[in-house]
């Protein structure tokens, strides 16, 4: 079940460099034969050779600030020798003993079962209100993907708590779960093939994870603890906040940070929630409030949808689901997100900033507006982006030699409102900003005025069909489609019939889509110049 990409580099090395290319079976047998014979003393002897003072190069990486830039050779060597002379004691591994969940919950029950036609997806509604969706596959052995989500997200937090909300998952990740610190959990889970990560976004919260079948119950126990038993660890929190503060001290010395700040401020008219996290705002994050917000978002399983895709048998999964998801407390919250009024102001705005000394500029051109949120329109906008990216890379990269690549990125939102940002971004020499920006605008004008060459529609359609045939064999694609359908209220039949939709793409459709969504009356252009670049 290895991906083809695993074999590419070894094959290249074999043909280009003449290196040997042993089979995976040979490598596995050889490791099993040789590894038990390697002693700790032998590893130490090799380390002494590799880490000797002969031919040593010391490289210091850091921000361009006096504390780093003005370090002398003597100061760097002093730090190096101090570390080398430290007396290190053997690590003492003190791990809290006991089960992850000392008092397992009473299992729930399934109150209704259904299925989604032509998808292989089963749907269970549990007695506590949680919805579970399952798609067993044979696409990749030993792989079970998991995702869960619920409406709400950061939007449920008031402005005074917004920074705390942004650190809610960090507070839990640093604090641990139940009786176990984060360090203890890492030790207990060492060697297990599983992951589980909580997230909170603007209008959603949830989990993403995966597990081998043998470790699935452990993953579900961690899920249960995230819902019911987060742990407060002030020492770990303070250490994390200190690290975060250090990373923020020099954020403004990075030109791309300043540029991104300007772009977002322009796109959302300086809305409070679009502002970047800075050292000045960091003290607004409070541990207790962050933990409270996490519990507010995750304590009620009744408005969550849980999705499993991969190598499992539903009858084997069912008792685990009933125990660790069905056993969560029932609730009737059913809350959604709150519209906090983040909108693009409209109109034409052109802004620029000078930062950094590298002779490079970045240009971002954005068209904004509203759309109907339908799957069909989503497809048309994304196809327009793919076709334009082909055109721009041919024209600006290959013919004009102006940039390495041009990216076209449609951002399509359905909550809290159905709005879009159609983004075109490229980097170039500062003295070519106006020339290449005008080339982009000229192509946009041409595609709005008349249908483009037919080959763009043909090439995009062929690429979409090719990608679809590949994606149908991937668990990750199926997971994405199920989550997308539920989160956006998209008819699963539309997703399954997307091949027919691909065949509707034409030059005329690209022309109509460009006219509809690339309206110059709602346009933003942001340019990064070096300090001496104009």
C-alpha positions as CSV (number, residue, x, y, z in Angstrom):
1,X,0.0,0.0,0.0
2,X,2.9,2.4,-0.5
3,X,2.4,5.5,-2.6
4,X,4.2,5.6,-6.0
5,X,6.1,8.7,-4.8
6,X,8.1,6.5,-2.3
7,X,9.9,4.8,-5.2
8,X,10.7,7.9,-7.3
9,X,13.8,9.2,-5.6
10,X,15.5,5.8,-5.2
11,X,14.9,5.1,-8.9
12,X,16.3,8.5,-9.9
13,X,19.4,7.9,-7.7
14,X,19.9,4.5,-9.3
15,X,19.8,5.8,-12.8
16,X,21.4,9.2,-12.4
17,X,24.0,8.5,-9.7
18,X,24.5,4.8,-10.2
19,X,23.5,4.0,-6.6
20,X,22.2,0.6,-5.7
21,X,18.5,0.1,-5.4
22,X,17.7,-2.8,-3.0
23,X,14.1,-4.0,-2.6
24,X,12.2,-3.0,0.5
25,X,12.1,-6.6,1.5
26,X,15.9,-6.8,1.4
27,X,16.2,-3.5,3.4
28,X,13.8,-4.9,6.1
29,X,15.6,-8.2,6.4
30,X,19.0,-6.5,6.6
31,X,17.9,-4.1,9.3
32,X,16.4,-6.9,11.4
33,X,19.7,-8.8,11.0
34,X,22.1,-6.0,11.8
35,X,20.3,-3.8,14.3
36,X,20.5,-6.2,17.3
37,X,24.3,-6.4,16.8
38,X,24.8,-2.6,17.2
39,X,25.8,-1.7,20.7
40,X,25.5,1.6,22.6
41,X,29.2,1.9,22.9
42,X,29.6,1.6,19.1
43,X,27.1,4.4,18.6
44,X,29.0,6.6,21.1
45,X,32.3,5.9,19.3
46,X,30.8,7.0,16.0
47,X,29.4,10.2,17.6
48,X,32.9,11.0,19.0
49,X,34.3,10.8,15.4
50,X,31.5,12.8,13.8
51,X,31.4,15.5,16.5
52,X,35.1,16.1,16.8
53,X,36.6,19.6,16.5
54,X,38.3,18.8,13.2
55,X,36.7,20.5,10.1
56,X,33.9,21.9,12.3
57,X,31.7,24.6,10.9
58,X,29.4,26.5,13.3
59,X,26.3,28.2,11.8
60,X,24.2,30.6,13.7
61,X,20.6,31.1,12.5
62,X,18.4,33.9,13.9
63,X,16.6,37.1,13.2
64,X,18.5,40.2,11.9
65,X,18.7,41.9,15.3
66,X,21.8,43.2,17.2
67,X,21.7,40.3,19.8
68,X,22.4,37.9,16.9
69,X,24.0,40.0,14.2
70,X,26.8,41.3,16.5
71,X,27.8,37.9,18.1
72,X,31.5,37.4,18.0
73,X,33.4,34.2,17.3
74,X,34.5,34.0,20.9
75,X,30.9,34.4,22.2
76,X,29.7,31.6,19.9
77,X,32.5,29.2,20.9
78,X,31.9,30.0,24.5
79,X,28.3,28.8,24.2
80,X,29.4,25.7,22.3
81,X,32.0,24.7,24.9
82,X,29.7,25.4,27.8
83,X,27.2,22.9,26.3
84,X,29.9,20.4,25.7
85,X,31.0,20.5,29.3
86,X,27.6,20.0,30.8
87,X,27.3,17.0,33.1
88,X,24.3,15.2,31.9
89,X,22.6,12.6,34.0
90,X,20.7,9.6,32.5
91,X,17.1,10.4,31.8
92,X,14.7,9.3,34.6
93,X,11.4,8.3,33.0
94,X,8.6,8.7,35.5
95,X,5.3,8.1,33.8
96,X,2.0,8.2,35.6
97,X,0.6,4.6,35.6
98,X,-3.0,3.6,35.0
99,X,-5.5,3.6,32.2
100,X,-6.3,6.7,30.1
101,X,-9.9,6.7,31.3
102,X,-10.1,5.4,34.9
103,X,-13.9,5.3,34.9
104,X,-15.2,4.4,31.4
105,X,-18.6,5.8,30.5
106,X,-21.8,3.9,30.0
107,X,-22.2,3.1,26.3
108,X,-25.0,4.9,24.3
109,X,-27.1,3.3,21.6
110,X,-28.0,3.9,18.0
111,X,-31.4,5.4,17.6
112,X,-31.5,5.4,13.8
113,X,-29.6,4.0,10.9
114,X,-29.5,5.2,7.3
115,X,-27.3,5.3,4.3
116,X,-26.5,7.8,1.5
117,X,-27.2,6.2,-1.9
118,X,-24.4,5.4,-4.3
119,X,-21.7,6.5,-1.8
120,X,-21.1,3.5,0.5
121,X,-21.6,5.8,3.4
122,X,-23.7,4.7,6.5
123,X,-25.1,7.2,9.0
124,X,-25.8,6.4,12.7
125,X,-27.6,8.8,15.0
126,X,-26.7,8.1,18.6
127,X,-28.8,8.4,21.8
128,X,-26.9,11.5,22.9
129,X,-27.6,13.3,19.6
130,X,-24.2,12.7,18.0
131,X,-24.2,11.8,14.3
132,X,-21.6,9.2,13.0
133,X,-20.8,8.7,9.3
134,X,-18.9,5.6,8.2
135,X,-17.3,4.6,4.9
136,X,-15.4,1.3,5.1
137,X,-12.9,0.9,2.2
138,X,-10.1,-1.5,1.1
139,X,-8.1,1.4,-0.5
140,X,-5.2,1.2,2.0
141,X,-4.7,-1.4,4.7
142,X,-4.1,-0.4,8.3
143,X,-5.4,3.2,7.7
144,X,-8.5,4.6,9.4
145,X,-9.0,8.4,8.9
146,X,-11.2,10.3,11.4
147,X,-12.7,13.8,11.4
148,X,-15.3,15.5,13.6
149,X,-16.8,19.0,13.3
150,X,-19.5,21.2,14.7
151,X,-20.7,24.8,14.0
152,X,-19.5,27.6,16.2
153,X,-15.8,28.2,16.1
154,X,-14.1,31.5,17.1
155,X,-17.2,33.3,16.1
156,X,-18.9,32.3,19.4
157,X,-16.2,34.2,21.4
158,X,-16.7,37.8,22.2
159,X,-14.0,40.3,21.1
160,X,-12.7,40.5,24.6
161,X,-12.0,36.7,24.6
162,X,-10.9,36.4,21.0
163,X,-7.2,36.0,21.7
164,X,-7.9,33.5,24.4
165,X,-10.1,31.6,21.9
166,X,-7.2,31.5,19.5
167,X,-5.1,29.8,22.1
168,X,-7.8,27.4,23.4
169,X,-6.4,24.3,21.6
170,X,-2.9,25.2,22.6
171,X,-4.0,25.4,26.3
172,X,-5.2,21.8,26.0
173,X,-2.3,20.5,23.9
174,X,0.1,21.9,26.5
175,X,-1.9,20.8,29.6
176,X,-2.7,17.2,28.8
177,X,-5.8,15.2,29.4
178,X,-7.3,13.5,32.5
179,X,-4.6,12.6,34.9
180,X,-1.8,12.8,32.4
181,X,0.4,15.7,31.5
182,X,1.2,16.4,27.8
183,X,4.7,14.9,28.4
184,X,3.2,11.7,30.0
185,X,0.7,11.4,27.1
186,X,3.5,11.5,24.5
187,X,5.4,8.7,26.4
188,X,2.3,6.6,26.8
189,X,1.4,6.9,23.1
190,X,5.0,6.4,21.9
191,X,5.0,3.6,19.3
192,X,1.3,3.7,18.6
193,X,0.1,4.5,15.1
194,X,-2.5,7.2,15.9
195,X,-3.0,10.9,15.9
196,X,-5.8,13.2,17.1
197,X,-5.7,17.0,16.8
198,X,-8.4,19.4,18.0
199,X,-9.0,22.6,16.0
200,X,-11.1,25.7,16.2
201,X,-11.6,27.8,13.1
202,X,-13.7,30.9,12.4
203,X,-17.1,29.1,12.2
204,X,-16.3,25.5,13.0
205,X,-14.5,23.4,15.6
206,X,-13.6,19.8,15.5
207,X,-10.9,17.1,15.4
208,X,-8.8,15.5,12.7
209,X,-7.0,12.2,13.2
210,X,-6.0,8.7,12.1
211,X,-5.2,5.4,13.5
212,X,-4.3,1.8,12.7
213,X,-7.1,-0.6,13.5
214,X,-5.2,-1.9,16.6
215,X,-4.9,1.7,18.0
216,X,-8.4,2.9,17.1
217,X,-9.8,2.5,20.6
218,X,-6.9,4.4,22.1
219,X,-7.6,7.3,19.7
220,X,-11.3,7.2,20.7
221,X,-10.3,7.3,24.4
222,X,-8.3,10.5,23.7
223,X,-11.3,11.9,21.9
224,X,-13.5,11.2,24.9
225,X,-11.0,12.9,27.2
226,X,-10.8,16.0,24.9
227,X,-14.6,16.2,25.2
228,X,-14.8,15.6,29.0
229,X,-11.5,15.9,30.9
230,X,-9.1,18.6,29.7
231,X,-6.2,19.4,32.2
232,X,-4.9,22.7,33.5
233,X,-1.1,23.0,33.6
234,X,0.0,26.6,34.4
235,X,3.7,25.7,34.3
236,X,3.4,24.3,30.8
237,X,1.2,27.2,29.7
238,X,3.6,29.8,30.9
239,X,6.5,28.1,29.1
240,X,4.5,27.9,25.9
241,X,3.5,31.6,26.1
242,X,7.2,32.5,26.7
243,X,8.2,30.6,23.6
244,X,5.4,32.3,21.7
245,X,6.4,35.7,22.9
246,X,10.0,35.1,21.8
247,X,8.8,34.1,18.3
248,X,6.7,37.2,18.1
249,X,9.5,39.6,19.1
250,X,11.0,39.8,15.7
251,X,7.9,39.1,13.5
252,X,8.0,42.6,12.1
253,X,11.5,42.1,10.8
254,X,10.1,39.6,8.2
255,X,8.9,41.6,5.2
256,X,6.2,39.0,4.3
257,X,4.6,39.4,7.7
258,X,4.3,43.1,7.2
259,X,3.0,42.6,3.7
260,X,0.4,40.0,4.8
261,X,-0.7,42.3,7.6
262,X,-1.3,45.1,5.1
263,X,-3.2,42.8,2.7
264,X,-5.6,41.5,5.4
265,X,-6.1,44.9,6.9
266,X,-7.1,46.2,3.4
267,X,-9.3,43.2,2.6
268,X,-11.3,43.5,5.8
269,X,-11.1,47.2,6.4
270,X,-9.1,46.8,9.6
271,X,-11.7,44.5,11.3
272,X,-10.6,43.6,14.8
273,X,-10.6,39.8,14.0
274,X,-8.5,40.3,10.9
275,X,-5.6,41.9,12.8
276,X,-2.4,39.8,13.3
277,X,-1.3,38.3,16.6
278,X,1.4,40.6,17.9
279,X,3.5,40.8,21.1
280,X,1.3,43.6,22.3
281,X,-1.9,41.5,22.0
282,X,-0.4,38.3,23.5
283,X,-1.2,39.2,27.1
284,X,-4.9,39.1,26.2
285,X,-4.6,35.3,26.1
286,X,-5.7,33.9,29.5
287,X,-5.3,30.3,30.5
288,X,-8.5,29.8,32.4
289,X,-10.6,31.6,29.8
290,X,-8.9,29.6,27.0
291,X,-9.8,26.3,28.8
292,X,-13.3,27.5,29.4
293,X,-13.8,28.3,25.7
294,X,-12.4,24.9,24.7
295,X,-14.9,23.2,27.0
296,X,-17.7,25.4,25.7
297,X,-16.9,24.4,22.1
298,X,-16.3,20.7,22.8
299,X,-18.2,19.5,25.9
300,X,-21.5,18.9,24.0
301,X,-21.2,16.0,21.5
302,X,-24.8,16.4,20.4
303,X,-24.1,18.9,17.6
304,X,-21.0,17.1,16.4
305,X,-20.7,14.9,13.3
306,X,-18.1,12.2,13.5
307,X,-16.7,10.6,10.3
308,X,-14.7,7.4,9.8
309,X,-13.2,6.3,6.5
310,X,-10.8,3.4,5.9
311,X,-9.9,-0.1,6.9
312,X,-12.5,-1.1,9.4
313,X,-15.6,-3.4,9.7
314,X,-18.7,-1.5,10.9
315,X,-19.6,-4.2,13.3
316,X,-16.2,-4.0,14.9
317,X,-16.3,-0.2,15.1
318,X,-19.9,-0.1,16.5
319,X,-19.2,-1.0,20.1
320,X,-16.2,1.4,20.2
321,X,-18.3,4.2,18.9
322,X,-21.2,3.5,21.3
323,X,-18.7,3.4,24.2
324,X,-16.5,6.4,23.6
325,X,-18.8,8.7,21.5
326,X,-22.2,7.5,22.6
327,X,-21.0,7.6,26.2
328,X,-20.5,11.3,26.1
329,X,-23.1,13.5,27.9
330,X,-26.2,14.3,26.0
331,X,-27.0,17.9,25.1
332,X,-29.5,19.9,23.1
333,X,-27.3,22.9,22.3
334,X,-27.5,22.8,18.5
335,X,-25.9,26.2,18.3
336,X,-24.3,27.7,15.2
337,X,-21.9,30.4,14.3
338,X,-22.3,34.2,14.9
339,X,-21.8,36.7,12.1
340,X,-19.2,39.1,13.4
341,X,-19.4,41.3,10.4
342,X,-16.1,40.6,8.7
343,X,-16.6,41.9,5.1
344,X,-14.6,43.2,2.3
345,X,-15.5,46.8,2.0
346,X,-15.7,46.8,-1.8
347,X,-14.4,49.4,-4.2
348,X,-10.9,49.7,-5.7
349,X,-8.0,49.8,-3.4
350,X,-4.3,49.7,-4.3
351,X,-1.8,49.7,-1.5
352,X,1.9,49.0,-1.2
353,X,4.6,48.6,1.4
354,X,8.4,48.9,1.5
355,X,10.1,46.2,3.6
356,X,13.3,44.2,3.5
357,X,16.3,44.6,1.3
358,X,16.0,41.6,-1.0
359,X,15.5,42.9,-4.6
360,X,12.2,41.1,-4.9
361,X,8.6,42.2,-5.1
362,X,5.4,40.3,-4.4
363,X,2.1,41.3,-6.2
364,X,-1.3,40.2,-5.0
365,X,-4.4,41.0,-7.0
366,X,-7.8,40.2,-5.4
367,X,-11.4,40.4,-6.8
368,X,-14.1,40.1,-4.1
369,X,-17.9,39.7,-4.1
370,X,-20.7,37.4,-3.2
371,X,-21.8,34.1,-4.8
372,X,-24.7,31.6,-4.3
373,X,-22.7,28.9,-2.5
374,X,-23.8,26.1,-4.8
375,X,-21.5,23.2,-5.9
376,X,-22.0,24.1,-9.5
377,X,-20.8,27.7,-9.1
378,X,-17.9,26.5,-6.9
379,X,-16.8,24.2,-9.8
380,X,-17.0,27.0,-12.3
381,X,-15.0,29.4,-10.2
382,X,-12.3,26.8,-9.4
383,X,-12.1,25.8,-13.1
384,X,-11.7,29.5,-14.1
385,X,-8.8,29.6,-11.6
386,X,-7.2,26.5,-13.1
387,X,-7.5,27.8,-16.6
388,X,-6.2,31.3,-15.8
389,X,-3.2,29.8,-14.0
390,X,-2.3,27.9,-17.1
391,X,-2.5,31.1,-19.2
392,X,-0.5,33.2,-16.7
393,X,2.3,30.6,-16.3
394,X,2.6,30.4,-20.0
395,X,2.5,34.2,-20.6
396,X,4.3,35.6,-17.6
397,X,6.6,32.8,-16.7
398,X,7.6,31.3,-20.0
399,X,7.1,34.1,-22.6
400,X,7.9,37.1,-20.5
401,X,10.4,35.4,-18.1
402,X,8.9,37.6,-15.3
403,X,8.5,35.1,-12.5
404,X,9.0,31.5,-11.5
405,X,5.3,30.8,-11.0
406,X,1.9,32.6,-10.8
407,X,-0.6,31.2,-8.3
408,X,-4.4,31.6,-8.7
409,X,-6.3,30.9,-5.5
410,X,-10.1,31.2,-5.2
411,X,-11.3,31.4,-1.6
412,X,-15.0,30.5,-1.4
413,X,-16.8,30.9,1.9
414,X,-20.4,29.8,2.8
415,X,-20.4,30.9,6.4
416,X,-21.2,33.3,7.9
417,X,-22.0,34.6,4.4
418,X,-21.4,33.3,0.9
419,X,-18.6,35.5,-0.3
420,X,-15.4,34.9,-2.3
421,X,-11.9,36.2,-2.9
422,X,-10.3,35.5,-6.2
423,X,-6.6,35.9,-5.6
424,X,-3.7,36.1,-8.1
425,X,-0.2,36.2,-6.7
426,X,3.3,36.3,-8.2
427,X,6.8,37.5,-7.3
428,X,9.0,39.5,-9.7
429,X,11.8,42.0,-9.9
430,X,10.7,45.4,-8.4
431,X,11.1,47.2,-11.8
432,X,8.7,44.8,-13.5
433,X,5.7,45.2,-11.1
434,X,3.7,47.6,-13.3
435,X,4.5,45.7,-16.5
436,X,3.4,42.3,-15.2
437,X,0.5,43.5,-13.2
438,X,-0.8,45.1,-16.4
439,X,-0.4,41.8,-18.2
440,X,-2.6,40.1,-15.7
441,X,-5.2,42.8,-16.0
442,X,-5.1,42.6,-19.8
443,X,-5.7,38.8,-19.7
444,X,-8.6,39.3,-17.3
445,X,-10.1,41.9,-19.6
446,X,-9.7,39.6,-22.6
447,X,-11.4,36.6,-20.9
448,X,-14.2,38.8,-19.7
449,X,-14.7,40.2,-23.2
450,X,-14.7,37.0,-25.2
451,X,-14.3,33.3,-24.8
452,X,-10.6,32.2,-24.4
453,X,-9.0,29.5,-26.6
454,X,-10.7,26.2,-26.5
455,X,-7.6,24.4,-25.3
456,X,-7.8,25.9,-21.8
457,X,-11.2,24.2,-21.3
458,X,-10.0,21.0,-22.8
459,X,-6.8,20.9,-20.7
460,X,-8.6,21.7,-17.5
461,X,-11.3,19.1,-18.1
462,X,-8.7,16.4,-18.9
463,X,-6.8,17.3,-15.7
464,X,-10.0,17.1,-13.6
465,X,-11.0,13.7,-15.0
466,X,-7.4,12.4,-14.4
467,X,-7.4,13.7,-10.8
468,X,-10.8,12.3,-10.1
469,X,-9.8,8.8,-11.2
470,X,-6.8,9.0,-8.9
471,X,-8.7,10.5,-6.0
472,X,-11.3,7.8,-6.0
473,X,-8.6,5.5,-4.7
474,X,-7.6,7.6,-1.7
475,X,-9.2,7.5,1.7
476,X,-8.3,11.2,2.3
477,X,-10.3,12.3,-0.7
478,X,-13.4,10.4,0.4
479,X,-13.0,11.9,3.9
480,X,-12.8,15.4,2.4
481,X,-15.8,14.9,0.3
482,X,-18.0,13.6,3.1
483,X,-17.0,16.5,5.5
484,X,-17.4,19.0,2.7
485,X,-20.9,17.7,1.8
486,X,-22.2,18.0,5.4
487,X,-20.4,21.2,6.3
488,X,-21.7,23.0,3.2
489,X,-25.0,21.3,2.9
490,X,-24.1,20.0,-0.5
491,X,-26.2,17.2,-2.1
492,X,-23.9,14.0,-2.1
493,X,-25.4,13.2,-5.5
494,X,-23.8,16.4,-6.9
495,X,-20.4,15.2,-5.7
496,X,-20.8,11.7,-7.1
497,X,-21.9,13.1,-10.5
498,X,-19.0,15.6,-10.8
499,X,-17.6,13.8,-13.8
500,X,-20.6,14.9,-15.8
501,X,-20.1,18.5,-14.5
502,X,-16.5,18.4,-15.8
503,X,-17.8,17.8,-19.3
504,X,-19.8,21.0,-19.2
505,X,-16.7,23.2,-19.2
506,X,-16.3,25.3,-22.3
507,X,-14.7,28.6,-23.4
508,X,-18.1,30.2,-23.2
509,X,-18.5,29.1,-19.6
510,X,-15.1,30.4,-18.7
511,X,-16.0,33.7,-20.3
512,X,-19.3,33.9,-18.4
513,X,-17.7,33.0,-15.1
514,X,-14.9,35.6,-15.6
515,X,-17.6,38.3,-16.3
516,X,-19.6,37.3,-13.2
517,X,-16.8,37.1,-10.6
518,X,-13.9,39.3,-11.8
519,X,-15.6,42.6,-11.4
520,X,-13.1,45.5,-11.3
521,X,-15.4,47.6,-9.1
522,X,-14.4,45.3,-6.2
523,X,-10.6,45.0,-6.6
524,X,-7.6,45.1,-4.3
525,X,-4.0,45.2,-5.3
526,X,-1.2,45.0,-2.8
527,X,2.5,45.2,-3.6
528,X,5.6,44.5,-1.6
529,X,8.7,46.5,-2.6
530,X,12.2,46.3,-1.0
531,X,13.1,49.4,0.9
532,X,15.2,50.8,-2.0
533,X,13.1,49.1,-4.7
534,X,11.3,52.0,-6.3
